[in-house]
Amino acid sequence: MKPQRLPLPPVPAAALLLLPVALLAALLLVVYPNEFALQASLAGAAACGDHQGGGGGGGVQAAPEFRLLIGVLTLPARYERRHLLRMVYALQQPAVASRARVDVRFVFCRVGSPEDRVLVSLEAMAYGDVVELDCPENMDNGKTHAYFSSVPRLFGGGEAAYDFVMKADDDTFFRLPELAESLSRAPRRDLYYGCMVPCDYVRGSNEYMSGMGYLLSWDLVEWIVAAAAEIEGRTGGPEDRTLYSWLRRGGRGRNRVDVKPAMYNFPGRHPCSHEFIPDTIAVHQLKDNRRWARTLQYFNFTAALKPFYPATSSRFPATSFCSLCLRLLLPLGLVAMALSSLVVLSVSGCLSAPRSRPVVDNTNNDGGLGAETTAAREPEFRLLVGVLTTPSRYERRGILRLAYALQPAPGAQVDVRFVLCDVTDAADAVLVAAEAARHGDILVLDGCSTENMNDGKTHAYLSSVPRLFAPCPYDYVMKADDDTYLRVAALADELRGKPRRTSTSAGATPSATTRCRSCTAWATSCPGTSRAGCPPTRTSGRNRYNLKPRMYDINWDMDEFRPNTIAVHRLKNNRRWAAVFRHFNVTLD
């Protein structure tokens, strides 16, 4: 006779066994509603506060195999190109950090333009990667010699600061991991490395490395300084051929490394051009953003670099009560028990949120703008500044990042985001994705299908903020134009005593019935810093503050500034931006 087994409980009884767990989950949902909300953003959001990827703890790092200095010879006015190059090289640093130290510097001769002097000074303060040589600006009349002969004095300090020193054009893209792999096998002395030209025929002893980017070992750089008498009077002419003539005359550079076809010109009809290849080290003649985008796209440079998009809410198919208990309540109960321990550790209820960039004066070793606060104290309030701009305004975004990163910390958390509608241009899609990965300050709205100024973009921005930043909400939310300069400390002082509910501050107060086309910028508050949004009501925005005349348009002569300025508007060109920076002594702070 078979032993009798207890009958299995019916399904409703099994569901009842889960009832205590479900009650625990419901209790936590009521008491700590936002702890569940943050789960939706875990996959796509970084921690509250800014965290630069790849930053390790305080551990001791092994010495690199070699040290490389890349000097990019460029012109002062090429701001957009420098911002692009900083971005593509900074994003590659984690891939080579364990093998090589690669420092990128932008090299030009004396800066003559007054506006360039101001803006280049800001770059030097923020990034520390600008080298100004004591020579008149030129391409083939001694600039390369001035660069190489200055390196030991600028970087040596009596010893070899680098194993290799490179001269590169600003239209050349180097793939740092591939370059590092190639250099790891190269001699460390008497090295002359690059792409040997001409590419279509052999000249024998007259072959030289193309000016797209060639490299010398440190001993050759020191020799250029020591051989000043031999080289004097021979610094003019095509710079790549001229440098080779020095080496040939001095019997130097005998360890020649020609890496063709891994270094080449952008695909075209030039003898040194060919199609992209997987083991590429460098691509030259990237004269415009479309060529840069096509090159980066081929090498999957932005394959894993996507702009931040909010996590969509989960949708469950219709199911029976029993299936709901078994499939939903059990995982929910487990999550509830896990969250019950997290709640104890979460002081601010802000474990995860889109990347945050407080306004501070700080720099990173990799040349990026700094964003880590010096104190861990809770900010007085949180302000989001959304700068409405268009995808192709790369230079303007670069200037704005400088303008805000170099301002002193105001005691509040002030995060600046650049707000775009759908990015439809193929080149912009690649470059904006790289910007988002590098700086973490790009918002691409899904509430507006086409880029616009006065056809719903502002509404799409403001209505998206509560959903985008629900885990880490702000006390105030600002909309600003990309031709507006905000003095953040002055703005913070003004907001510090203002209500945190239904308030509006502006240079010209926006109206619910008329469009405000002349607004410099304006800020609004969410009722109780609501995580569910700011639904419009008849009583919304009654605490209005008109900040005129402290927020104003720049005058024609650019000379009528006020000491207590909060914002200056209509900075349509670099000359106007330089005038504002000069007046407020931004480069002297």
N, C-alpha and C positions, 0 to 999 in steps of 0.2 A: 504494500500500500504506500503510495507516494505521500510524503509529508505535505500537510496543508500549508499554504502560504497565505499571509494576510493579503486581503484584496487591496489593490492600489486605490488610493483615494480618487474620487472623481475630479475632473478638471477644476470645477469651482473651488473645491477644497484646496487644491494645489495653489490656486490663486490666493486663497486666504492666508496661506503660509507666508506669502510675500507682503502681506498687508503692513506689518510693522516696519519693514524696510521702506515701503512706499510712504508711510507716514513720516518717517525720518527725512526722506527726500523732500516731501511737501513742506515740512517744518523749516528745513534749510532754505528752501526756495522762497518762503515768505520772509524769513528773518534776514537772509543774505541774498537778495535777488540778483545782485550784480556779479556774484561769484559764479553763477551759471552762465551769465552773459559772456564772460570773458572766454569761455571755451570756444566760442565761434571764431575768435581771432587768433588762436594759438598758432595756427598753421602759417598765417601770412603776416604776423606783426612782430615787431621787436619789443623789448622791454621799455617801460616808461623811462624817459631819459634816453640820451643818445648813447649808443654803444657801437663803436667802430669795429666792424668785423675783423677778425683775425688778431685782435689784440690779446696777447697772452697775459698771464698773471705777472708775478715779479720774478719768475724763474730765470736762471742764468742760461743764456743761449750760447751754443757752440760758435766758435769763430768761423766766419765764412771761408770758403775755399779761396775766394779772391774778391777784390774790391774794384768796382768799375765806376768811373765818372763819365756820364754822357752829357756833353755840352751841346745844346741845341742852339745853333746860330740863327737868330731871328731878328725882327725889328720891333721897336717899342710899341707901335700902334697895333700889332697883331694880337690883341687881347683874346679874341675868340679862339684863335689857333692855340694859344698857350693854355687856355682853360680846357680845350679838347685834349691836348697832349698830357696835361696833368692827370686828367681823368683816366685815359687809357693806360698810362704807366702806373698810376696808383692802384688800379684794379688788378694789375699783374704782379704786384709786389709779393702778395702771399705765396705765389707759386714759385718764387725764386729765393725767398728769405732764408731758407735753410741751407742754400748753396752759396749764394753770392749777395754781397751788398751792392746795390745799384742805386746811385744817386743821379738824379736828373737836374740839370741847371740850364736856365735860359740865358743866353749870352748876347748882349748887344753893346755897341759903343756908346759914347756919350749921348744922353737923352736931351734933345734940344727943345722940343715943344713944351711949353708950360703945362698944358693939360696932361701930357704924357708923364711929366715929372711927378705930378700929383698921383696919377693912377698907378704908375709903376711903383711908386713908393708904397702904396697900399698893398700891392702884390708882394713886395719884399717883406713888409711887416707880417702879412698873413701867412705866406708860404715859405719864406726864407730860401727861395730857389732862383733868385735873379742875380746875375753877375753883370755889372756895368764896367766895361773896359775904358781905359783912357785913350780913346782914339776916335776920330771922326767916323760916323756910320758909313760902312761900305760893304761890298760883297767880295771883291777881288783886288783889294788894294791894302792888304795888310791885316785885316780883321782876324783871319785864322792864325797868323803868327802872333798877334797880340793875345789871342786866347791861349794857345799852347804855352807861350812864354810866361804867362801870368799864373798858370795853374800851380807850379811848385810854391810860389810865394803866397798864393791865396789859400792853398789847401795843405801844403807840405809841412810847414812848421819844423823844418830840419830833418824830416824823415819822409819815407814814401807813404803818402796818404792813400794812394790807390795803386793797384797792380797794372791797370789799364786805363787809358784816357781816350775817349772817343769824341770826334767831331761829327755832328749829324745835322742834316737839314730839317727845317720845321715842316716839310711835307713828306717826311719819312716815318713810317710806322715800324717799330722794332717789336718783335715777339720776344719778350724777355726770357721765357723759359728756354726757347730754342737757341737764343744768343748765349745764354749761360752754359747750356750743354756744349755748344761749339767751343767756347772759350776755355772750358775746363780741360780740354785736350791741347790747348795752344801753348807755345813757349811763353815764359814770363819775361824774357829779355830779348831785345833787338827785334821786336815783333811789329810787323806792318800788315794789318789785317783789313779785309774789306772785299769789295767787288771789283775785280781787275777790269779795266777798260783800255781800249775799245772792246766792245763785245762782238763785233762782226768780223774782225780780222786780228791777226797777231802782229804786234810791233816788236816783239822781242824785248830788248833792254829798255825800251821807252814805255812799257806798260806801267800804269799807275792805278791806284785805288780811286774809285768814283767818289765824288764829293757827297753823294747821298748819305754816306756814313762810313768813315774809316777810323781805325783804332791803332794807337801806338802803345807800346809798353812804357812803363814809367821811366825807365832809363833813357829812352829816346826823347821823352819830354824834357828831362833834365839836360840832355845833350843840346836840344834846341836853345835852351837858355845859355848854356856854356858857349855855343857856337855863334853867338850874336854877331861877332865881327865878320864871320864867314857868310852869314845870311844877310847882313845889312845891305840894303840896296837891291835885294832879290826877293822882295815880298809882294810885288805886284804881279798881275796876270791871273789866269784861272787858278783858284786856290788849291784844288786837288793836284793839278799838274805841278804847281809851284812847290808844294810840300815834297812831292816825290823828287824834284830836282835837288832839294836840300839833302835828302837822304842819299841820293846817288853821289852827289859831290863829296859827302862826308864818309862814304862807304858804310852807311848804316841801313838798318831795316832789311837785313838779309834773310831773316825768318819771315818770308812772305806767306800769308795764308789767304788764298783766293777762294771765297765760299760760293762763287757762282755754281749753280743757278739759284741758290737759296736767297740771294739778294738780287733784286731786279726792279725794273720800273713797272708801274701799273700797266695792265694789259693794253697793248696798242701796237703801233707800227715802229716804235723806236727799236734800234738793234738790241738794246738791253731789256726790252719788254718781252714778257711771255705770260701765259695764263697762270692763274694761281696754282700753287702746288702745296701739298700737305706739310712738307718740311721747311716751309718758308722761314727765313730769319728776318728779312726786312722787305718792305714794299715802298717804292719811291714814287714821286710825282703825284701825291695825293693833294691836288691843288684846290679841291672844293669838298664840301661836306658829303656830296653824293658819292664821290670816290672813297672817302673815309668810311661811309656807311656800307658800301658794297664790299670793301675789304674786310671790315669787322664782321659783317654777316657771313662771308665765306668761311672765316675761321671760327664760326659759332661763338664769337666773342661775347655776345649777349644772350646766348641760348638759355642760361639760367638766371639772367638778370632782367627781371620784370618790374614795371612800376607797381606800386602798392595798390591793390584793389581790395575793397572790403569783402569779407567772407559773406556769402549769401546764406540766408536762413535755411535750415534743413527742412525738407518736405517729406513726410511719411505717407505711404499709400494707406488707403482705408483698410482696416483690419478689424477682426472680432475682438471682443473684450478679453477672452482668454489669451488670444495671441498677443494682445497688447500687454497683458500682465507678464507673460513669459518673455517677450522680446524687448519690452521697453522698461518695465518697472525693475527687473533684475539689474540690468546695466545701470539704470538710474540710481538704484540703491547703492551699488558699488561706487558710483561716482560721488554720491552724497557722502558716503563714509570717507572717501579720499579727501573730499573738499572740507569735511569737518576738521581735518588736521591742517589743511591749508589756510582756513579762515583764521586760525590762531596766529599764524605767521604773517598774514597779510594785514599790515597796519593801515595802509591807505586804500585798500581795495583796488589796487592798480598794479596788477602783476604783469599785464601785457597790453601793449598799445602800439600804434604806428610810431615809427622812429621819431624821436624828439630832439630838437637842436636848440638848447638854451643859448641865449646871446651872451657870449663871454669872449674874453681876449685870451686865446690859447692857440697853440699849434701842435700838430702831430709830426712825428719824425719823417713820415712818408710824404710830407708836403701838403697834407690835407688840412682843411680848416678844423680847428679844435672845437670840441663841444662838451667836454666834461666839466661839470661845475667843481669849484674848489672846495665847496662845503656841501655836506650831505643834508643840511637842514631843509625843512619843508619850505617851499616858496610862499611868499605872501599871497600871491594869486597866480593863476595861469592864464596866459593870453596866447591865442592863436592868430597869427597874421597871415592871411591868405592873399598872396600877390597874384592877381589875375593877369595872365600873360598869354603869349602864344608860343607854340612849340619851337619855332625857328629863331627865337630871340635868345640865343645862347650867350652872346656877349653881355646883354643886359642882365641876365641871371647871374653871370659871373661877377659883374660889378655889384649887384645887390648882395650877393653872398659876402663879398668883401665889406660892404657898407655895414652889414648887420653883425658880422663875426668880429669886427674890430671895435665894436662899441663896448663900454664897460658893463659889467653885469648889473642889472637894475634892481636886484633883490627879488625879482619875480621870474617865473619861468615864461620866457617869450620864445615861441616856436614859429619859425617862418617857413611857409610852404608855398610852392609855386603851383598855381592851379590852372590846369589845361582841360579843354574838352577832348573829345576823341581824337587821337593822333592818327591821321589818315595818310600822311605822306610817308612813303617807305623809308626814306633816309632819316626823317625825323623819328620814326618809330624805333630805329636802331640806336640813334644817338641819345634820345630821351630815356630809353631803357638803361643805357649806360650811366646817364646822369642819376637816375633813380637809385641805381645800385651803389654809385660812388657817394652820393650826398644824402640820400634818404629823405629828400625834401620835395619830391614831385607828387602831386595829386592829379590823377587822370579821372575826370568825372564820368560817370555812366548815365548821368541825367541830361546830358546835352549831346546830340549826335554830331553837330557841326560847331566849329569854333565861331564864337560871336562875342560881341561886346554888350549889346543892349537887347538881346533876344532870349533871355532866360538863363544866361550863364551864372549870374549872381545868385539867382534863386536855386539853381542846381548846386552851387557851392554851399550855400548856407543850409539848404535842406539835407545835404549829405553829411555835414559835420557831425551831428549827433550819432549817426550810424557808424561813421568812420572812426570816431574817437570815443565810442561808448565806454570802453573799459577805463579810460583815463580822460575824463571830460575837462573842459576849460571853463574858467569863470567868465571870460570875455572872448568874443570872436570878432576879428577885424577883417574887413575887405579893403585892400589897397591896390592902387594902380602900380604898374611896373615903372612908371616915371615919377614915383614919389619916394622921397628920402625921409624916413622916420628917425627921429632922435629918441631912441628907445627909453633911455633913462628919464627924459622929460615926460614921455607918454606914461611911463609907469608911475611917476609922481602924480600925474593928473588922475590916473585911474585909482590910485591907492585909497582915496577917500570916497570913491563913488559907490553907489549901491551895486550889489551883485545881482539884482533882479530888475528885469524889464528896463534896462538903461540903454541909452544910445548917445554916443559921443561922436562928433563929426566936425569937419571944417564947414560943411553945409549940410544941415540935418536932412536925411532922406525922408521923403513923404510917402505915405501909403497910396496916394492918388496920383502923384506926378513923379516922373522919372528924374533922378538927380544926375545929370550928365556932367556936372562940374565938381563932383565930390572929389576932394583930395584923397580921403580915406575915412572910413567910419567903423566904429566898433559897437557891438551889441552884446548883451548878456543873455544867457539862458536862465529861465526861472529856476532858482535852486540848483543851478548847473545840472539841469535835467538830462538824464541819460536817454530819455525817450524822445527828445526833440524840443523844439520851441514852437508849439502851435500858435498861430496868430490869433490874438483876441482883441477885443475892443479896448482893453486897458493896456495892451503891450506897448512898450516904448514911451511911457509917460515921463520917465526920468531922462529928459533930453538935455544935452550939454553941448552948446555951440562953442567950439574952441577957437573961433576967429577972435583976434587976428593971429593966433599962434600957429595956425595951419593956413598956408597961403600959396599962391602961384608965384613962381620966380618972375622977377621983372625983366624987361628987355635988356637992361645994362648989367644985370646979374650983380647988383651991388646994394640992394636994399633988403638986408637980412635983419632979423630981430634976435636979440640975445636969448629970449625965452622961447624960441621956436620949438614946436613939436614936429611939424612936417613941412616940407617944401615940395611943391608939385610942378609938373610940366618940365621935368628934366629930360628933354627929348634927345639930347646928344651928349657925348662925352665931355664936351667943353662946359656944358652946364653942370654936369656932375662934378667935374674938377673944381668949378667955382664954389660949389656948396662945400665940398670937402676942405678946400683951402680956407674958406671963411670960418668954419667951425673947428679948424685945427685938428682935423681927424688924423693926419699923419704925425702929429706931435703929441698925441695923448699917450 
